[in-house]
Amino acid sequence: MIRKCYSRRKFLVSAGTTASASVLMPNFAVAQAAPRVVVIGGGFAGATVARALKKADPRIAVTLVEPSRTFTACPFSNLVIGGLRDLKEQQFRYDKVAADGVEIAFATATGVDPQARTVALDSGTTLAYERLVVAPGIDIRWDGLPGYDEATAEKMPHAWKAGAQTLLLRRQLEAMEDGGVVIMAAPANPFRCPPGPYERASLIANYLKTRKPKSKLIVLDAKDAFSKQRLFQNAWAELYPNHLEWVALSKGGKVTSVDVGASTLVTDFASHKATVANVIPPQKAGRIAEVAGVADATGWCPIDAVTFESKRVPNIHVVGDAIIAGGMPKSAFSANAQAKVCAAAIVKLLAGQAPSQPKLINTCYSMVAPNYGITVAGVYEPINGVLTDVQGAGGVSPVDAPRSARAQEALFAEGWFNTITREVFG
Ligand SMILES: Cc1cc2nc3c(=O)[nH]c(=O)nc-3n(C[C@H](O)[C@H](O)[C@H](O)COP(=O)(O)OP(=O)(O)OC[C@H]3O[C@@H](n4cnc5c(N)ncnc54)[C@H](O)[C@@H]3O)c2cc1C
C-alpha cells in the first residue's frame, strides 16, 4: 500500500496537478519529475512495453535498455535455416521506438538494486526507476546438457537466439554432402516456442528433400508429446516420409550428453553420429532476471497474472519468455500481449488505481513447407493467480483441411509476422 501511495504522489505532480499534489505532500511537489520506468530488453516484450507506456501516457519517462542496435527476430528464422528467407528480413532497428519518445540506452543491464530502485549498466550509467520491467527473453542453461557449452555451440549450433547462430546452422546444412545425417536434439518443457523445433524439422526436411535427397533428419526428443503434434506428423508422413524421423522420449529420444569431438549425440540407448547437429538445449530466463532476484529455483520468473509484477521483488514487472506464464506458451505473440497488459497495469498503478482483469490471446503459426501453414490459438485469463486457458476459446487448424487452407494459413503467418514486427519496431 505504501508503494502505491508513493507512486501516486509522484504521478500527480508529473501530471501537472502541482496544487493538489502539494496539498497531499508539500515537500514533494517541486523536486519530483515524471514517473520513471526502465525496461530491460528490447525484444518483442520489452519494446512493446516501452512504446505502450509512452502511448498511454507521454509524461512517463521510459528508458529502454538493449545492447544491440539491430534486433534479429526468431519467428520465421526457421525459414532462413531452410533456405527460404534472408536473415536481413528478420532484422529491425529502434529508430521508430525512439521516435515515440522512448529513451534508448544501448547497453547491457548488469545489476539491479531493488531497495534503491536503480539499474546499473555496463556503460557505467545508473538509471533510477519507480517501476522496472525485466524482459530479457531466454538464456541457454550451459550446465543443462553435459558436453554442451558456449564453445560447443559454435560447432553444434542451437540457433535458438536468432542471428549468427541461425546463419551458422544454415551454412552447415549448405556445406553438408548429399547423404549426410542431420540430428536435432529437442528439449523437455518448458522452453521458448513450443512448436519451434518441429517447424524447424519440417523446413530442414524440405531442404533435404529438394536439395539433398539422399540425406535425412533425425529428431531426438526429450518429450513424448509436442505442440500441434498430429498436424505436424500427418504433414511429415505426407511430405517427408524418407527425410524425417522423430524419436520420442519413450523410444530413447532424450539426448543426455553430446561429444563434439566425435560429433555424436548420446542417449541412454545409443550414440548418434551427426554430419550436422542442431542441439536445442535446456533454457532459463535471461541472466539479468536472476541478478535482479526475480527468477526462482526453476530458472523462470513467477509473476502476478494481472499486473505481471514479480512475486519475489516489488516494483519489478517481468514479461515475455522469462516468466512462468501458466498455460501461455513462450512466444512473440504472447510476449507482445503480456507487454500491453503489463504497460496498462503500470499506468494504473502509477496513478494509484486498481489494474483491470486482463484476457490475453496467443496464436502460433508454423510453416511445414512453402505455402503450408498450421496454427494453434488460445485465450488466457488469470484464475487463482495463474494464466489459465479459457476452455473452448482456442484450438488448432483442422486435421483434414485441404491444401488450399494450408496455403491460406501460410499467408496468415506472413501477415502476422509483418503486422507484429511493424507494431513493435516499425
Ligand atoms: C526458431 C524460433 C522460431 C520462433 N517462431 C515463433 C513464431 O512463429 N511465433 C511466435 O509468436 N514466437 C516464435 N518464437 C518465439 C519468440 O521468438 C519468443 O517467444 C520472443 O522472442 C520472446 O520475446 P522476449 O521479448 O521475451 O525475448 P526476446 O525477443 O529474445 O528479447 C529479449 C531482449 O532482451 C535483451 N536483453 C537480454 N538481457 C539483457 C540485459 N541484461 N540488458 C539489456 N538487454 C538485455 C536481448 O538482447 C533481447 O533483445 C520463435 C522462437 C524461435 C527460437
The ligand as an ORCA input file, in Angstrom:
! r2SCAN-3c Opt
* xyz 0 1
  C      13.250    -20.765    -34.076
  C      12.208    -19.965    -33.382
  C      11.007    -19.710    -34.013
  C      10.029    -18.956    -33.369
  N       8.837    -18.732    -34.016
  C       7.876    -18.040    -33.409
  C       6.643    -17.784    -34.060
  O       6.427    -18.202    -35.208
  N       5.692    -17.084    -33.397
  C       5.902    -16.597    -32.145
  O       5.000    -15.943    -31.607
  N       7.068    -16.824    -31.491
  C       8.053    -17.521    -32.085
  N       9.238    -17.750    -31.432
  C       9.390    -17.321    -30.027
  C       9.792    -15.866    -29.894
  O      10.979    -15.594    -30.604
  C       9.989    -15.501    -28.430
  O       8.921    -16.013    -27.684
  C      10.070    -13.998    -28.260
  O      11.231    -13.511    -28.900
  C      10.053    -13.617    -26.782
  O      10.160    -12.230    -26.636
  P      11.017    -11.627    -25.423
  O      10.906    -10.148    -25.560
  O      10.656    -12.271    -24.160
  O      12.518    -12.079    -25.741
  P      13.439    -11.587    -26.952
  O      12.617    -11.285    -28.134
  O      14.524    -12.596    -27.066
  O      14.057    -10.223    -26.444
  C      14.891    -10.160    -25.324
  C      15.811     -8.957    -25.482
  O      16.418     -8.677    -24.226
  C      17.739     -8.265    -24.452
  N      18.482     -8.476    -23.213
  C      18.744     -9.647    -22.580
  N      19.452     -9.431    -21.465
  C      19.641     -8.081    -21.367
  C      20.307     -7.256    -20.447
  N      20.951     -7.751    -19.371
  N      20.307     -5.910    -20.663
  C      19.676     -5.388    -21.742
  N      19.028     -6.142    -22.657
  C      19.005     -7.471    -22.466
  C      18.208     -9.133    -25.619
  O      19.298     -8.530    -26.298
  C      16.950     -9.189    -26.482
  O      16.931     -8.165    -27.461
  C      10.255    -18.469    -32.063
  C      11.468    -18.724    -31.431
  C      12.440    -19.472    -32.074
  C      13.740    -19.737    -31.381
*
